[in-house]
Amino acid sequence: MAGAGIPPSRLTKSFVDGLLPDERAYFVFDIDVKGFSIRVGTTGAKTWQVEFRPYPGGRGVKMRRMSLGSTKELTPKDARDRALAILAEVKRGNNPAQERIEKRQEMKISDLVDLYEKEGCYVLRGVRQGEPMKPRTKAYTIARLKNHVVPLLGDRPVSEVNSTDIEKMVRGITAGRTAKDERAGNRRRVIVRGGPGAARKVARDLSAVFTFAIRRKFVSANPCEHAAIRKTDNQRIRYLTVDEIGRLGAALEKLEVEGINSKALNIARLWALTGCRRDEIAGLKWTEIDFDHSCLNLEDSKTGRSLRPLAAPALALMASIPKENDSLYVFPATTGDGHFQGTKKIWPKVIEIANLPGVTPHTLRHTLGSAAVSVGETLAMTGAILGHSNMRSTAIYAHVQRDPAAKATDRAVGPIAAALSGKKSGEVVPLKQKR
């Protein structure tokens, strides 16, 4: 069901789940509680609402509407109970809408960040618009807000922050005013770095927070939009040369001889051979590997379900890894039911031995993308290899056949696999795992 004109109905979970978005937002009212409704936005977002006429009521009193929360936050029963509580307050002569406005005017930036963490961490654009952030993305976003924004603007009322304050905040983060390195517990340290890159990321995060505040009617404008700050990082994408890949491969071999956990080393090799993101390999499941069709069928990547073609060296390495105790994961954790997470401790040793300061696992993803373009692959084919989800290219990616994509991946991964295993560029052979 979609569109305005749907008659009042009993707002059960099954009924609300069946409501579809339309060209314009619309409301459906509850048949049992007068004024209780569900709002369906154009993106499909659904929000519980209640409307009423403040005391003393009557047609001469302007109707007020209050948001109760999204269907992801509240069950129909919880939302109905909230609506009944508000309507009871109205009958007692109170004005909950005005009280909420007054409370919002008192809200501080730190309070807004806390509320954003609980209710506002959703993707704002792209194919996942309206969906909750991935846990890692949410954790990094909230950490930036709490470590940079709250120390500089936390005590300021939300309604009083202007573009000048945003510019001053960005200058402070750039100058390192929020940087710190301190112990948090026996085995954990909190390291916060400033600089221009961090400042731009924080400004983008805070802009999303103010967009959330506008939707909740805490403020009427986003001060970040008018601040005189650079909106893009303009950073040169780092990728490895063939010589640097050779040093990386030698470092992995050296650590393997020294007895370092082979799971971490093979994860690193597969980062280079697949171009996958960090946790796409660390958390890889056996059911996601399609050996027959030379591809990965990832259940839940950064952009949702994703099909990735695989080159022969990557397939050979995966085939050589034995299953452990019937675990779902290719790289199961040493203890517990999760996947292996020890790469963070071993990766610094790898780049130190290879003399590759500043190189991250994501650098290997950039490296494969660069290699694909350098051997003549189209941007569409490169996007298919990396599992990109650009809106303008999605239709093209959907029609990339598996066989051509796998061959393209072979051509792109070939030089990387050769260098990683210490071969010359022409000596591309399936990478073998040493035991």
C-alpha positions, 0 to 999 in steps of 0.5 A, spaced: 500 500 500 502 506 498 500 514 497 495 518 501 488 516 502 489 510 506 483 510 511 484 509 518 486 502 520 489 499 526 496 500 526 499 493 527 506 491 525 504 487 519 500 493 517 505 498 517 511 494 514 506 493 508 506 501 507 510 503 501 513 510 499 510 514 494 512 520 491 510 525 497 510 523 504 503 521 507 500 519 514 495 513 516 491 514 522 490 509 527 483 507 528 483 506 535 487 512 538 485 519 535 491 523 533 496 517 533 499 516 526 504 513 522 508 518 517 511 514 511 517 518 507 519 518 500 525 514 502 521 509 505 522 511 512 517 511 517 515 515 523 510 514 529 506 521 530 501 524 534 497 530 533 492 534 538 489 541 539 493 544 545 488 546 551 483 548 551 482 545 544 477 547 539 477 549 532 480 555 533 486 552 536 492 550 531 493 543 531 500 540 533 504 534 531 509 531 535 514 525 532 514 519 537 520 516 534 521 511 528 519 504 527 526 502 528 526 505 535 519 503 537 514 497 536 507 499 535 505 498 542 510 502 545 509 508 540 501 507 542 503 508 549 507 514 548 501 517 544 496 516 549 501 519 555 501 525 551 494 525 549 493 525 557 498 530 558 493 535 553 487 533 557 490 535 563 491 542 560 499 541 559 502 543 552 507 537 550 509 540 544 511 547 547 515 543 553 519 539 547 520 546 544 523 549 550 527 543 552 530 543 545 532 550 546 536 548 552 539 542 548 547 542 548 551 540 543 554 534 547 546 532 548 545 532 541 551 528 539 548 523 544 541 523 541 544 522 534 548 516 537 542 513 539 537 515 534 540 518 528 546 514 525 543 513 518 546 513 511 544 519 508 546 518 501 547 513 496 544 506 495 544 505 502 540 511 504 536 511 510 539 504 512 543 504 519 550 505 519 555 499 519 557 498 526 564 500 524 562 506 521 558 508 526 563 507 532 568 511 528 563 517 527 561 517 534 568 517 536 570 523 532 564 527 534 566 525 542 573 526 541 573 533 537 566 536 537 564 535 544 571 538 547 570 544 543 563 545 542 559 541 547 557 546 552 554 550 547 546 550 546 545 547 539 540 553 537 546 558 538 552 555 534 553 558 527 558 558 521 563 562 525 563 557 531 564 551 525 570 555 522 573 556 529 572 548 531 575 546 524 581 551 525 582 548 532 582 541 530 587 542 525 592 545 530 591 539 534 587 542 540 583 536 541 589 531 540 591 526 545 594 520 547 592 517 554 591 510 557 584 508 558 584 501 562 589 496 563 590 494 556 587 500 552 590 507 549 585 512 546 589 516 541 586 522 538 590 525 532 588 532 529 590 535 523 586 538 516 584 531 514 581 529 521 578 536 521 574 535 514 572 529 516 569 531 523 566 537 519 562 532 515 560 528 521 557 534 524 554 537 518 550 530 518 548 531 526 545 538 524 541 535 518 538 530 523 537 536 528 533 539 522 529 533 521 527 533 529 526 540 528 531 542 534 534 547 529 532 550 522 539 551 519 545 547 518 551 552 520 556 547 517 553 548 510 555 556 510 562 555 514 568 557 509 571 550 510 574 545 505 569 540 503 574 535 500 580 532 502 584 532 496 589 527 498 593 523 493 591 516 493 596 511 495 598 505 492 604 500 492 609 500 486 611 493 484 617 493 488 614 495 494 609 489 493 615 485 492 618 488 499 611 486 502 611 479 500 618 478 502 616 481 509 610 476 509 615 470 508 619 472 513 614 473 518 611 466 516 618 463 517 619 466 524 612 462 526 607 468 526 600 466 525 599 464 518 591 467 519 594 474 519 599 473 513 594 470 509 589 475 510 594 480 508 595 476 502 588 476 500 587 483 501 592 484 496 590 479 491 582 481 492 582 488 493 577 487 498 576 491 504 579 489 511 573 485 514 571 483 508 577 478 508 578 477 516 570 475 516 570 471 510 565 465 510 566 459 506 559 459 504 561 466 500 566 463 496 564 460 489 570 456 487 566 454 481 564 461 478 571 464 481 568 469 485 566 471 492 558 472 494 559 477 500 553 477 504 554 484 507 559 488 505 559 496 506 554 497 500 550 491 502 550 484 498 556 484 493 559 479 488 567 480 487 570 476 481 577 472 483 583 471 480 587 464 480 592 466 485 587 468 490 582 462 489 589 457 489 590 461 496 583 460 499 583 453 496 589 451 500 586 453 507 584 448 511 577 448 515 577 448 522 572 445 527 567 446 522 567 453 523 563 458 518 569 462 517 575 461 513 579 465 518 576 463 525 578 466 532 583 462 536 577 462 542 570 463 541 565 463 535 567 469 531 573 471 526 580 472 527 582 479 529 589 479 530 591 483 524 592 489 527 597 487 532 601 483 526 600 489 520 605 494 524 610 489 524 609 487 516 610 494 514 616 495 518 620 490 515 617 492 508 619 499 510 612 501 508 611 507 513 603 509 512 601 503 508 594 500 511 590 494 508 586 499 504 592 501 500 592 494 498 585 495 495 587 502 492 593 498 489 589 493 485 584 498 483 590 502 480 593 495 477 587 494 473 586 501 470 594 500 468 593 494 464 587 497 460 581 495 464 575 500 463 573 503 469 566 499 469 570 493 470 575 496 475 569 497 479 566 490 478 573 487 481 573 492 487 565 491 488 564 499 487 557 501 488 557 508 484 549 510 483 551 512 475 555 505 474 551 500 478 547 498 472 553 497 468 556 493 474 550 489 474 551 486 467 558 485 467 559 477 466 562 473 471 567 470 466 570 476 463 570 479 470 574 473 472 579 474 466 580 481 468 581 480 475 586 475 473 590 480 468 590 485 474 592 481 480 597 477 475 603 482 477 601 483 484 601 476 485 608 475 482 611 480 486 608 478 492 611 471 491 617 474 489 617 472 482 618 476 476 612 479 472 611 474 467 612 468 472 605 468 474 603 462 478 598 460 483 600 463 490 602 457 494 601 457 502 607 455 505 606 450 511 
